[in-house]
């Protein structure tokens, strides 16, 4: 039973015995303080009690105390740390977690969206996701009952229009790479590898010498290059290690590079020999190379889309396309393995026809 009394100041105070010890609340009205006490006692009876004092901890305290408990890849952790510092902390670091309401979060998202504009919607989305993660940690810690950011809708990100690079554009792109960056592994050989295999940028950048089978013309895809230049030794998402075929022209281009690569070394490296970093490569190599191409200019990922489109146009079966591109939907049993070598030959022939225009 709560102990309610009026203080000399005229305020009313209620003290409740809880599993966390005695807690006291002071308010102007007796009815208000009684309602608070009744609510605490009801929560205790239901086994739903949360110490209201914990809700006075700030979002910054949650992030500092529990942020490291989330299971994230190294690159994702660095990205979230940057998002926290630049976009979340300035607004929320000093705010008690128990005082945040859904309309507060929605207003902040709207302000960010207006400030950054639609072209940077992904920044707003990332900021909201970090705040959601911080408040979810507060829920898990028993500091608040519900996450006020959980159902706040993010802005619509700009839609990416898949772009197919046709045979003429491919020839122009590769010629420009030869012109701008002669004898560089991260220029023509790398881009031609993206176009000829359909692998993701981060998979191609992590290809080591031992993954390239010069005799069979196959490359085993699996490890992933993070944006900071570190390598994750297992495949992206739920994908699996899988081989991709390489055409004879690209194989001839790769052969001297592979033979000159030390054991365990990367086949594709930055200009000074270290691992490639996507933001730097995109700015210094890709964007100058695609400058003459028609708008919208292709992205590196459009090399993958181009590869898949060429295979589809050539009539390659869906399950073979999925296996060649490493889609995680192809899993169980050896359902499609019987088409292995034929699949590789069909892919090489499809790309040959696409380039010749026949």
VEXMARPA-5383 format. One record per residue: residue number from 1; residue in one letter; x, y, z of N, C-alpha, C in turn. Coordinates in steps of 0.05 Angstrom, whole numbers. Layout:
N
 num residuo  neast nnorth    nup caeast canorth   caup  ceast cnorth    cup
 NUM       A      X      Y      Z      X       Y      Z      X      Y      Z
...
***
This chain:
358
 num residuo  neast nnorth    nup caeast canorth   caup  ceast cnorth    cup
   1       X     17    -24      0      0       0      0     18     25      0
   2       X     12     44    -18     28      68    -20     24     86      4
   3       X     45     99     11     44     119     33     43    146     20
   4       X     20    160     23     15     186     10     13    207     32
   5       X     27    229     28     25     251     47     30    277     34
   6       X     22    299     47     26     326     37     51    338     51
   7       X     68    349     36     93     360     46     88    389     55
   8       X    107    400     71    104     428     80    103    447     57
   9       X    115    440     35    114     457     11     86    458     -2
  10       X     69    441      6     42     439     -6     41    417    -27
  11       X     63    407    -36     63     385    -56     55    359    -42
  12       X     47    340    -59     39     314    -50     61    294    -58
  13       X     67    275    -40     87     255    -45     75    227    -40
  14       X     83    208    -56     75     180    -53    100    163    -53
  15       X    101    145    -34    123     126    -32    112     98    -35
  16       X    125     82    -53    116      55    -58    140     36    -54
  17       X    134     13    -40    155      -7    -37    155    -25    -62
  18       X    178    -27    -75    181     -41   -100    203    -62    -98
  19       X    205    -80   -118    228     -99   -118    255    -85   -119
  20       X    255    -60   -128    280     -45   -130    284    -27   -106
  21       X    267    -30    -85    269     -13    -62    246      7    -62
  22       X    247     25    -42    226      45    -40    231     68    -60
  23       X    210     76    -74    213      98    -92    191    119    -86
  24       X    198    144    -89    180     166    -82    176    184   -106
  25       X    152    193   -110    145     212   -131    131    236   -118
  26       X    138    260   -127    126     284   -116    112    300   -138
  27       X     87    307   -134     71     322   -153     53    343   -139
  28       X     41    360   -155     25     382   -143     -2    372   -133
  29       X    -13    352   -147    -40     343   -140    -40    315   -127
  30       X    -57    312   -107    -58     286    -93    -68    265   -112
  31       X    -88    271   -128    -99     252   -147    -78    242   -167
  32       X    -61    260   -175    -40     253   -195    -19    234   -182
  33       X    -11    241   -158      9     224   -145     -2    197   -137
  34       X    -28    196   -130    -42     171   -124    -44    153   -149
  35       X    -50    166   -172    -52     150   -197    -25    138   -204
  36       X     -4    154   -199     23     144   -204     29    119   -187
  37       X     22    122   -161     27     100   -142     11     75   -149
  38       X    -14     79   -157    -32      57   -164    -20     42   -189
  39       X    -10     58   -207      2      46   -231     26     29   -225
  40       X     43     39   -207     67      24   -199     58     -2   -186
  41       X     39     -1   -167     30     -25   -153     17    -45   -172
  42       X      2    -35   -191    -10     -54   -211     11    -68   -227
  43       X     32    -54   -235     54     -66   -250     68    -87   -233
  44       X     71    -82   -208     85    -101   -190     68   -127   -189
  45       X     42   -124   -185     24    -148   -183     25   -164   -209
  46       X     27   -151   -232     27    -165   -258     55   -176   -265
  47       X     74   -169   -249    102    -177   -256    113   -161   -278
  48       X    104   -137   -282    112    -119   -304    127    -94   -294
  49       X    136    -95   -269    147     -71   -258    174    -63   -271
  50       X    176    -38   -278    202     -26   -286    208     -3   -268
  51       X    232     -2   -258    240      20   -240    239     46   -255
  52       X    221     65   -249    219      90   -264    244    107   -263
  53       X    261    102   -243    286     117   -242    304    111   -265
  54       X    302     86   -275    320      78   -297    313     93   -322
  55       X    288    101   -325    279     116   -349    291    144   -351
  56       X    304    152   -329    316     178   -329    344    178   -341
  57       X    354    154   -346    380     152   -360    377    163   -389
  58       X    398    175   -399    396     188   -425    402    168   -448
  59       X    395    176   -472    401     159   -495    431    156   -498
  60       X    446    177   -492    475     174   -493    486    153   -474
  61       X    474    152   -450    483     131   -430    477    103   -440
  62       X    453    100   -453    446      74   -465    467     66   -486
  63       X    473     85   -504    492      79   -526    520     72   -515
  64       X    529     87   -495    555      82   -484    556     55   -469
  65       X    535     49   -455    535      25   -438    530      0   -453
  66       X    511      1   -473    502     -24   -486    508    -25   -516
  67       X    517     -3   -528    520      -2   -557    538    -24   -567
  68       X    559    -31   -552    578     -51   -561    567    -79   -559
  69       X    543    -83   -547    532    -110   -544    518   -120   -570
  70       X    514   -102   -589    501    -110   -614    520   -126   -631
  71       X    510   -147   -643    527    -164   -660    527   -152   -688
  72       X    549   -139   -695    552    -126   -721    579   -132   -733
  73       X    580   -131   -760    605    -132   -774    621   -106   -767
  74       X    647   -108   -770    664     -85   -764    657    -60   -779
  75       X    651    -63   -806    645     -40   -822    618    -28   -813
  76       X    599    -45   -806    573     -35   -797    575    -20   -771
  77       X    593    -30   -753    597     -17   -728    609     11   -732
  78       X    628     13   -750    641      39   -756    620     58   -768
  79       X    604     47   -786    583      64   -799    564     75   -778
  80       X    555     57   -760    535      66   -740    548     86   -721
  81       X    574     83   -714    587     102   -697    588    129   -709
  82       X    593    130   -736    594     155   -750    566    168   -751
  83       X    545    152   -756    518     162   -756    510    172   -729
  84       X    517    158   -708    511     167   -681    523    195   -676
  85       X    549    197   -682    563     222   -676    552    246   -691
  86       X    547    242   -717    539     264   -734    510    271   -734
  87       X    492    252   -730    464     257   -734    446    250   -710
  88       X    453    231   -694    436     222   -672    443    236   -646
  89       X    468    236   -639    477     247   -613    470    277   -610
  90       X    473    294   -631    467     322   -627    438    327   -617
  91       X    420    310   -625    392     314   -617    384    298   -592
  92       X    395    274   -589    384     255   -569    403    248   -546
  93       X    428    254   -548    448     244   -528    440    251   -499
  94       X    430    275   -494    424     284   -467    395    280   -459
  95       X    379    267   -476    350     264   -471    345    238   -455
  96       X    330    240   -432    323     215   -418    306    197   -435
  97       X    312    171   -434    298     152   -452    268    151   -446
  98       X    261    155   -421    233     153   -413    216    177   -421
  99       X    229    199   -430    214     223   -437    208    224   -467
 100       X    218    205   -483    216     207   -512    189    195   -521
 101       X    175    210   -537    150     202   -548    152    197   -579
 102       X    135    181   -589    135     176   -618    133    202   -634
 103       X    116    221   -627    115     246   -643    142    261   -643
 104       X    157    259   -621    183     272   -620    202    260   -641
 105       X    202    233   -643    219     220   -662    210    226   -691
 106       X    184    226   -695    173     232   -722    181    260   -730
 107       X    179    279   -712    186     307   -719    216    309   -726
 108       X    233    295   -711    261     295   -717    267    284   -744
 109       X    254    261   -751    258     249   -777    249    269   -799
 110       X    227    282   -795    218     301   -815    237    324   -818
 111       X    248    334   -796    268     355   -797    293    347   -812
 112       X    303    322   -806    326     312   -820    321    309   -850
 113       X    298    299   -857    291     294   -885    290    321   -900
 114       X    279    341   -887    278     368   -899    306    380   -902
 115       X    322    376   -881    349     387   -881    367    374   -902
 116       X    366    348   -904    384     333   -922    373    330   -950
 117       X    347    330   -953    335     327   -980    332    298   -988
 118       X    317    293  -1009    311     266  -1018    336    251  -1028
 119       X    356    265  -1038    380     251  -1048    396    238  -1026
 120       X    392    248  -1001    406     236   -978    387    222   -959
 121       X    366    211   -970    346     198   -954    358    174   -939
 122       X    379    162   -950    391     139   -937    405    148   -911
 123       X    415    173   -910    427     183   -886    406    186   -864
 124       X    383    196   -871    361     199   -852    352    171   -842
 125       X    350    152   -860    342     125   -853    362    113   -834
 126       X    388    117   -840    409     106   -822    408    118   -795
 127       X    402    144   -793    401     158   -767    377    147   -751
 128       X    354    143   -764    331     132   -750    337    104   -741
 129       X    350     88   -757    356      61   -749    375     59   -725
 130       X    394     78   -723    412      78   -700    396     86   -675
 131       X    378    106   -677    362     114   -654    344     91   -645
 132       X    332     77   -665    315      54   -658    332     33   -643
 133       X    356     28   -653    373       8   -640    380     16   -611
 134       X    386     42   -607    393      51   -580    369     47   -561
 135       X    345     55   -570    321      53   -553    313     24   -549
 136       X    319      7   -569    313     -22   -565    331    -33   -544
 137       X    356    -23   -542    374     -32   -521    363    -24   -494
 138       X    351      0   -493    339      10   -468    316     -8   -460
 139       X    300    -17   -479    278     -36   -474    290    -62   -463
 140       X    310    -73   -476    322     -98   -468    334    -96   -440
 141       X    344    -73   -433    356     -69   -406    335    -64   -385
 142       X    310    -62   -393    288     -57   -373    287    -28   -364
 143       X    297    -10   -380    297      18   -373    271     32   -382
 144       X    260     22   -404    234      32   -414    218      8   -423
 145       X    191     12   -425    174     -11   -432    172    -15   -462
 146       X    172      6   -477    168       4   -506    186     23   -520
 147       X    193     17   -545    210      33   -562    193     54   -577
 148       X    195     79   -570    178      99   -584    186    104   -613
 149       X    209     95   -621    218      99   -649    211     75   -667
 150       X    201     53   -655    199      28   -669    181     30   -694
 151       X    158     44   -692    140      45   -714    140     72   -729
 152       X    161     87   -725    163     112   -740    173    106   -768
 153       X    158    115   -788    165     109   -816    188    126   -826
 154       X    208    114   -839    229     130   -851    220    142   -877
 155       X    235    161   -888    228     172   -914    233    152   -936
 156       X    220    156   -958    224     138   -981    252    143   -993
 157       X    268    122   -996    295     127  -1008    291    130  -1038
 158       X    310    144  -1051    309     147  -1080    311    119  -1093
 159       X    294    115  -1113    294      89  -1127    317     87  -1146
 160       X    331     64  -1144    352      60  -1163    341     46  -1188
 161       X    346     58  -1211    337      47  -1236    359     29  -1247
 162       X    353      3  -1249    373     -15  -1260    381     -7  -1288
 163       X    406     -6  -1293    417       3  -1319    432    -19  -1332
 164       X    425    -26  -1357    439     -46  -1372    460    -32  -1389
 165       X    485    -41  -1387    507     -30  -1403    508    -46  -1430
 166       X    502    -33  -1452    501     -47  -1477    530    -51  -1488
 167       X    532    -66  -1510    558     -74  -1520    575    -50  -1528
 168       X    563    -30  -1540    578      -6  -1548    588      9  -1524
 169       X    571     12  -1504    579      26  -1479    601     11  -1465
 170       X    599    -16  -1465    620     -32  -1452    647    -27  -1465
 171       X    647    -27  -1492    672     -23  -1506    683      5  -1500
 172       X    665     25  -1499    674      52  -1494    685     54  -1465
 173       X    671     42  -1446    680      42  -1419    708     29  -1415
 174       X    711      6  -1426    737      -8  -1423    759      7  -1437
 175       X    754     19  -1460    774      35  -1474    782     60  -1458
 176       X    763     72  -1445    769      96  -1429    785     88  -1404
 177       X    779     65  -1393    795      56  -1370    824     51  -1379
 178       X    828     40  -1403    855      36  -1413    869     63  -1417
 179       X    854     83  -1426    865     109  -1431    873    124  -1405
 180       X    854    123  -1386    858     138  -1361    877    124  -1342
 181       X    875     97  -1340    889      82  -1320    904     58  -1332
 182       X    923     63  -1350    937      40  -1362    952     24  -1342
 183       X    951     -3  -1346    967     -21  -1329    959    -22  -1300
 184       X    935    -13  -1293    926     -14  -1266    907    -38  -1262
 185       X    911    -53  -1241    894     -77  -1236    866    -69  -1228
 186       X    863    -45  -1216    836     -37  -1207    820    -22  -1228
 187       X    831    -21  -1253    817      -7  -1275    805    -28  -1294
 188       X    815    -30  -1318    803     -47  -1338    800    -76  -1328
 189       X    821    -89  -1318    818    -117  -1310    796   -121  -1290
 190       X    794   -102  -1271    774    -105  -1250    746   -101  -1261
 191       X    742    -80  -1277    715     -75  -1287    707    -96  -1307
 192       X    725   -106  -1323    719    -127  -1342    711   -153  -1326
 193       X    724   -157  -1303    717    -180  -1286    689   -177  -1276
 194       X    681   -152  -1267    654    -148  -1258    634   -154  -1280
 195       X    639   -145  -1304    621    -149  -1326    620   -178  -1335
 196       X    642   -192  -1334    644    -219  -1345    635   -241  -1325
 197       X    632   -233  -1299    625    -253  -1279    599   -247  -1264
 198       X    591   -221  -1264    567    -213  -1250    570   -213  -1220
 199       X    594   -215  -1209    597    -215  -1180    595   -186  -1170
 200       X    590   -184  -1144    588    -158  -1131    616   -145  -1129
 201       X    616   -119  -1127    642    -105  -1124    658   -116  -1101
 202       X    645   -119  -1078    659    -127  -1054    669   -156  -1055
 203       X    657   -172  -1072    666    -200  -1076    690   -200  -1095
 204       X    689   -184  -1116    711    -183  -1135    736   -172  -1122
 205       X    733   -151  -1105    756    -139  -1092    770   -157  -1073
 206       X    757   -178  -1064    768    -197  -1044    779   -223  -1057
 207       X    779   -224  -1084    789    -249  -1097    819   -252  -1093
 208       X    827   -275  -1083    855    -281  -1079    866   -299  -1101
 209       X    892   -301  -1102    905    -316  -1123    894   -345  -1124
 210       X    890   -357  -1101    882    -385  -1100    853   -390  -1110
 211       X    837   -368  -1111    810    -371  -1120    807   -373  -1150
 212       X    828   -365  -1165    828    -365  -1194    840   -391  -1205
 213       X    823   -407  -1219    832    -432  -1230    838   -428  -1260
 214       X    862   -422  -1266    870    -415  -1294    865   -438  -1313
 215       X    868   -462  -1304    864    -485  -1323    835   -489  -1331
 216       X    817   -486  -1312    788    -490  -1318    774   -464  -1325
 217       X    786   -441  -1320    772    -416  -1326    750   -410  -1306
 218       X    753   -419  -1281    733    -414  -1260    746   -398  -1238
 219       X    729   -381  -1225    738    -366  -1201    718   -372  -1179
 220       X    729   -380  -1155    711    -386  -1133    706   -360  -1117
 221       X    681   -353  -1114    672    -328  -1101    662   -334  -1073
 222       X    670   -318  -1054    662    -322  -1026    668   -298  -1008
 223       X    694   -294  -1001    701    -272   -983    692   -245   -994
 224       X    689   -226   -975    679    -200   -982    698   -178   -972
 225       X    703   -158   -988    719    -135   -980    701   -114   -967
 226       X    706   -108   -942    691     -87   -929    701    -60   -939
 227       X    685    -39   -934    692     -13   -945    717     -1   -933
 228       X    725    -11   -910    750       0   -898    775    -16   -906
 229       X    772    -34   -924    795     -49   -934    801    -75   -920
 230       X    784    -83   -900    788    -108   -887    771   -129   -902
 231       X    779   -155   -899    766    -176   -913    750   -193   -894
 232       X    725   -198   -900    708    -217   -885    710   -244   -900
 233       X    718   -264   -886    726    -289   -899    702   -307   -906
 234       X    678   -298   -902    655    -314   -910    637   -298   -928
 235       X    619   -311   -943    603    -297   -963    583   -277   -952
 236       X    574   -260   -970    555    -239   -963    528   -252   -956
 237       X    515   -241   -935    488    -250   -928    487   -280   -924
 238       X    468   -292   -937    464    -321   -936    475   -336   -960
 239       X    491   -321   -976    503    -334   -999    523   -355   -991
 240       X    531   -371  -1011    550    -392  -1007    574   -388  -1026
 241       X    596   -401  -1019    618    -402  -1038    609   -414  -1064
 242       X    615   -401  -1087    606    -413  -1112    626   -405  -1134
 243       X    629   -422  -1155    647    -416  -1177    632   -400  -1199
 244       X    647   -382  -1212    637    -368  -1235    656   -372  -1258
 245       X    646   -374  -1283    663    -378  -1306    675   -352  -1316
 246       X    698   -354  -1327    712    -331  -1339    717   -337  -1368
 247       X    710   -317  -1386    713    -321  -1414    743   -321  -1422
 248       X    749   -331  -1446    778    -333  -1454    792   -306  -1456
 249       X    778   -285  -1465    792    -259  -1467    799   -248  -1440
 250       X    781   -250  -1420    787    -241  -1394    807   -259  -1380
 251       X    806   -284  -1386    825    -303  -1374    853   -296  -1383
 252       X    856   -289  -1409    882    -281  -1419    892   -255  -1405
 253       X    873   -237  -1399    880    -212  -1385    888   -218  -1356
 254       X    875   -237  -1344    880    -243  -1316    905   -260  -1311
 255       X    911   -276  -1330    933    -296  -1326    959   -283  -1316
 256       X    969   -262  -1329    994    -251  -1319    991   -238  -1291
 257       X    967   -227  -1286    963    -215  -1259    963   -237  -1238
 258       X    949   -259  -1243    948    -280  -1223    975   -292  -1219
 259       X    990   -297  -1240   1017    -309  -1238   1036   -291  -1222
 260       X   1032   -265  -1225   1049    -246  -1211   1040   -240  -1182
 261       X   1017   -251  -1174   1007    -246  -1148   1019   -266  -1128
 262       X   1030   -257  -1105   1041    -276  -1086   1020   -293  -1073
 263       X   1028   -316  -1063   1009    -334  -1050    993   -320  -1028
 264       X    966   -323  -1030    949    -310  -1010    943   -281  -1016
 265       X    955   -271  -1038    952    -242  -1044    926   -237  -1060
 266       X    918   -212  -1061    895    -203  -1076    902   -200  -1105
 267       X    884   -209  -1123    888    -206  -1151    884   -177  -1160
 268       X    864   -164  -1148    858    -136  -1154    866   -119  -1131
 269       X    883    -99  -1136    892     -82  -1114    890    -53  -1123
 270       X    892    -35  -1103    892      -6  -1109    918      2  -1123
 271       X    920     27  -1131    943      35  -1148    969     32  -1134
 272       X    970     34  -1108    995      31  -1093    999      3  -1082
 273       X    981    -16  -1089    985     -44  -1082    969    -54  -1059
 274       X    956    -36  -1044    940     -45  -1021    912    -54  -1029
 275       X    896    -62  -1009    868     -70  -1016    852    -46  -1026
 276       X    833    -52  -1043    816     -31  -1054    796    -22  -1033
 277       X    789      4  -1034    768      15  -1016    747     27  -1034
 278       X    722     19  -1030    701      26  -1049    697     56  -1053
 279       X    695     72  -1031    690     101  -1036    712    114  -1052
 280       X    737    106  -1047    760     118  -1061    760    109  -1090
 281       X    756     83  -1095    755      72  -1122    732     84  -1138
 282       X    709     87  -1125    686      98  -1139    692    126  -1149
 283       X    704    142  -1132    710     170  -1138    732    173  -1158
 284       X    753    157  -1155    777     162  -1172    778    146  -1197
 285       X    765    123  -1198    766     106  -1222    739    104  -1237
 286       X    718     96  -1223    693      91  -1236    681    116  -1248
 287       X    677    137  -1232    663     160  -1241    677    174  -1265
 288       X    704    177  -1265    717     188  -1289    713    171  -1313
 289       X    712    144  -1309    710     126  -1332    682    126  -1345
 290       X    661    130  -1329    634     129  -1340    624    157  -1348
 291       X    641    177  -1345    632     205  -1351    621    208  -1379
 292       X    633    195  -1400    623     199  -1427    597    184  -1433
 293       X    589    165  -1416    565     149  -1421    540    165  -1416
 294       X    518    156  -1429    493     170  -1427    481    169  -1399
 295       X    466    189  -1392    451     190  -1367    427    170  -1368
 296       X    419    158  -1346    434     158  -1321    459    141  -1323
 297       X    481    151  -1313    506     136  -1315    504    111  -1298
 298       X    516     89  -1308    514      64  -1293    530     65  -1267
 299       X    522     49  -1248    536      45  -1223    552     18  -1225
 300       X    571     14  -1207    585     -12  -1208    567    -36  -1206
 301       X    545    -33  -1191    526     -55  -1188    512    -61  -1214
 302       X    510    -42  -1232    497     -46  -1257    513    -66  -1275
 303       X    538    -70  -1268    553     -91  -1282    540   -118  -1276
 304       X    532   -122  -1252    519    -147  -1243    492   -149  -1257
 305       X    477   -127  -1257    451    -127  -1270    454   -133  -1300
 306       X    474   -122  -1313    480    -127  -1341    485   -156  -1346
 307       X    501   -168  -1329    508    -196  -1332    483   -214  -1330
 308       X    467   -209  -1310    442    -225  -1307    423   -221  -1330
 309       X    421   -196  -1340    404    -191  -1363    413   -205  -1388
 310       X    439   -206  -1392    450    -219  -1416    445   -249  -1414
 311       X    448   -261  -1391    442    -289  -1388    413   -295  -1393
 312       X    395   -278  -1383    366    -282  -1387    359   -279  -1416
 313       X    370   -258  -1429    364    -254  -1458    374   -277  -1475
 314       X    395   -291  -1466    405    -313  -1481    390   -339  -1475
 315       X    370   -337  -1457    353    -360  -1452    364   -379  -1430
 316       X    384   -371  -1415    394    -388  -1394    373   -392  -1373
 317       X    369   -417  -1364    348    -423  -1345    351   -408  -1319
 318       X    329   -401  -1306    329    -386  -1281    347   -398  -1260
 319       X    344   -424  -1256    360    -436  -1234    390   -435  -1240
 320       X    397   -436  -1266    425    -433  -1273    435   -405  -1269
 321       X    419   -385  -1276    426    -357  -1271    430   -352  -1241
 322       X    412   -363  -1225    414    -359  -1196    439   -372  -1185
 323       X    446   -395  -1194    470    -409  -1185    495   -394  -1193
 324       X    496   -384  -1218    519    -370  -1227    524   -344  -1212
 325       X    502   -331  -1204    503    -305  -1190    504   -308  -1160
 326       X    503   -333  -1150    506    -337  -1122    482   -329  -1105
 327       X    459   -330  -1117    435    -323  -1101    430   -344  -1080
 328       X    423   -336  -1056    420    -354  -1034    396   -372  -1036
 329       X    378   -367  -1054    354    -384  -1057    361   -412  -1067
 330       X    383   -414  -1081    391    -441  -1091    408   -454  -1069
 331       X    396   -474  -1056    410    -485  -1033    409   -515  -1032
 332       X    385   -526  -1027    382    -553  -1017    390   -573  -1038
 333       X    401   -596  -1028    408    -618  -1045    427   -610  -1067
 334       X    431   -628  -1085    447    -622  -1109    429   -619  -1133
 335       X    408   -604  -1128    386    -602  -1147    394   -594  -1175
 336       X    414   -575  -1176    421    -565  -1202    450   -572  -1210
 337       X    463   -588  -1194    492    -592  -1199    496   -607  -1225
 338       X    477   -622  -1235    480    -637  -1259    486   -619  -1283
 339       X    478   -594  -1281    482    -575  -1304    508   -559  -1301
 340       X    525   -567  -1281    548    -551  -1275    565   -541  -1298
 341       X    579   -559  -1312    596    -551  -1334    581   -538  -1357
 342       X    557   -549  -1363    541    -538  -1384    533   -509  -1377
 343       X    528   -504  -1351    520    -478  -1343    543   -458  -1348
 344       X    568   -466  -1342    590    -448  -1346    594   -442  -1376
 345       X    592   -463  -1393    595    -459  -1422    573   -441  -1433
 346       X    549   -445  -1423    526    -429  -1432    530   -400  -1425
 347       X    540   -395  -1401    545    -367  -1393    565   -354  -1410
 348       X    587   -368  -1416    608    -357  -1433    597   -351  -1461
 349       X    581   -369  -1472    570    -365  -1498    550   -341  -1499
 350       X    534   -339  -1477    514    -317  -1475    528   -290  -1475
 351       X    550   -287  -1460    565    -262  -1459    578   -256  -1486
 352       X    588   -277  -1499    601    -273  -1525    581   -262  -1546
 353       X    557   -274  -1546    536    -265  -1564    528   -236  -1558
 354       X    525   -229  -1532    517    -203  -1524    536   -181  -1534
 355       X    562   -188  -1532    582    -168  -1540    584   -165  -1570
 356       X    579   -187  -1584    580    -186  -1613    555   -174  -1626
 357       X    534   -172  -1610    508    -161  -1620    493   -181  -1636
 358       X    500   -206  -1636    485    -226  -1651    463   -239  -1635
***
